Amino acid sequence: MKILIIGAGDVGFQLAKRLCREHDITLIDSDPEKARRASEQLDAFVIEGHGSSYQVLNKANIHKCDIVAAMTNNDELNLIVCQMAKKAGVQTTIARVRNHEYTRPDFLIPREALGPDLIIHPEKETAEAILRLIRQSAATDLIELENGKIQIIGIRLERNSPMLRTPLKELGEDFNKLAMRIAAINRKEQTLIPRGDDILVAGDQLFIVCDGREIARILEMTGKRDTHIGTVMILGGGLIGQFVAQNTDSGVHVKIIESNKAKSQEIADLLPRSLIIHGDGTDIDLLAVEGITDMDAFIAVTGSDETNIIATLVARHLRVPRTIALVNNMEYMPITPTIGMDAVVSKQLITVNAVQRFIRHRQIAAFATIPGVDAQIIEYIASHRSKITRKPLKAINFPRNAIVGGIIHDDETIIPKGDTHVQAGDRVVVFLMPRAAKDVEKLFK
């Protein structure tokens, strides 16, 4: 497909990097430095120019594009580009929009008249991911598919875990009875698709596909336990911090530390249930005075990755049970587990996942990646023509670097075994390394 992306910032660049493996990508940005970086590092046609200029869009052959994705930091520009693309005959348009008023049901302009077929609100999506991690406090990651029927939970093994030093195939009868499957292991910056002979070691980050009702028993088996979250400190009063504070469960006490005085006064009016503190969140004395050692959770969501990382490590040092950091620089992702960070979310990665899932919606039901993990999570829909439906899984030559984690069959969650037979219409969750993607897709075509 021919895809035109407007904006070569963090989101647009990462989206183009992901999509250029499979599609013909054109990228537009008015910033010479961003355009130069994209031109040097991506297999894409890069144009330096303003995304709302019809001359520039013509240069990008917008009339021949299948999809236009407007990913700049300017909401109005993104919406205008999508409207122009629709007038030019583009079938699918996507806009990144930060102002949630544009998506309210009572907004003056009807949703269909705004231009985009899909509006993505990165801050809201990121806040929802953080809220899931607060509610499942023992997890490093949590992804829900099919409205929660299948959950993918990330768990880091401690030295006292009863699962250590035992081959997976020998983990015991209780393990085999649970509706769960270890689909990937992140170990020392490497992602492994596990086999029965693999042995778990302390520090391994497991990604387990399971029926959501089994999570409590799975945590018990791994030696983890959930912490009740009653008090939360949020560093950063931007949109993500505001969304998290607004949507925490009733009864949870929230403190927000914001370094900008004007913004702290503004959000104090917006968030009457939360205590707003004006100050430097990396100041240990301030954190101590505000009772960080009494907090159940610390969430760092400022606009600076470095500030978020440092503040989170301080909170970990002060033994806050649950810490979550916003980290957008993809180069930092592989090192976050090694320096002792608990859970990490990426606004860029969450946005890119949402766009890619929408683009591929005709072929797959869902798509996701996890910060710092090479494997992709793809939910395929099997058809009566799919090769995977012809034999039980154990008789199918499934790629070495991929594994079937779960199946939704007639609204029932199935954790597959060797004799499981995929049926037409089943939704099949597969963990795979990018190099195995083409071979897996052949089984579902």
Stockholm file with secondary structure:
# STOCKHOLM 1.0

chainA/1-445         MKILIIGAGDVGFQLAKRLCREHDITLIDSDPEKARRASEQLDAFVIEGHGSSYQVLNKANIHKCDIVAAMTNNDELNLIVCQMAKKAGVQTTIARVRNHEYTRPDFLIPREALGPDLIIHPEKETAEAILRLIRQSAATDLIELENGKIQIIGIRLERNSPMLRTPLKELGEDFNKLAMRIAAINRKEQTLIPRGDDILVAGDQLFIVCDGREIARILEMTGKRDTHIGTVMILGGGLIGQFVAQNTDSGVHVKIIESNKAKSQEIADLLPRSLIIHGDGTDIDLLAVEGITDMDAFIAVTGSDETNIIATLVARHLRVPRTIALVNNMEYMPITPTIGMDAVVSKQLITVNAVQRFIRHRQIAAFATIPGVDAQIIEYIASHRSKITRKPLKAINFPRNAIVGGIIHDDETIIPKGDTHVQAGDRVVVFLMPRAAKDVEKLFK
#=GR chainA/1-445 SS CEEEEECCSHHHHHHHHHHTTTSEEEEEESCHHHHHHHHHHSSSEEEESCTTCHHHHHHTTGGGCSEEEECSSCHHHHHHHHHHHHHTTCSEEEEECCCGGGGSTTCSSCGGGSSCSEEECHHHHHHHHHHHHHHSTTCSEEEEETTTTEEEEEEECCTTCTTTTSBGGGSCHHHHHSSEEEEEEEETTEEECCCTTCBCCTTCEEEEEEEGGGHHHHHHHHTCCCCCCCEEEEECCSHHHHHHHHHSCTTCEEEEEESCHHHHHHHHHHCTTSEEEESCTTCHHHHHHTTGGGCSEEEECSSCHHHHHHHHHHHHHTTCSEEEEECCCGGGGGGTTTTTCCEEECHHHHHHHHHHHHHTTTTEEEEEECTTCCCEEEEEECCTTCGGGSSCGGGSCCCTTEEEEEEEETTEEECCCTTCCCCTTCEEEEEECGGGHHHHHHHHC
#=GC SS_cons         CEEEEECCSHHHHHHHHHHTTTSEEEEEESCHHHHHHHHHHSSSEEEESCTTCHHHHHHTTGGGCSEEEECSSCHHHHHHHHHHHHHTTCSEEEEECCCGGGGSTTCSSCGGGSSCSEEECHHHHHHHHHHHHHHSTTCSEEEEETTTTEEEEEEECCTTCTTTTSBGGGSCHHHHHSSEEEEEEEETTEEECCCTTCBCCTTCEEEEEEEGGGHHHHHHHHTCCCCCCCEEEEECCSHHHHHHHHHSCTTCEEEEEESCHHHHHHHHHHCTTSEEEESCTTCHHHHHHTTGGGCSEEEECSSCHHHHHHHHHHHHHTTCSEEEEECCCGGGGGGTTTTTCCEEECHHHHHHHHHHHHHTTTTEEEEEECTTCCCEEEEEECCTTCGGGSSCGGGSCCCTTEEEEEEEETTEEECCCTTCCCCTTCEEEEEECGGGHHHHHHHHC
//
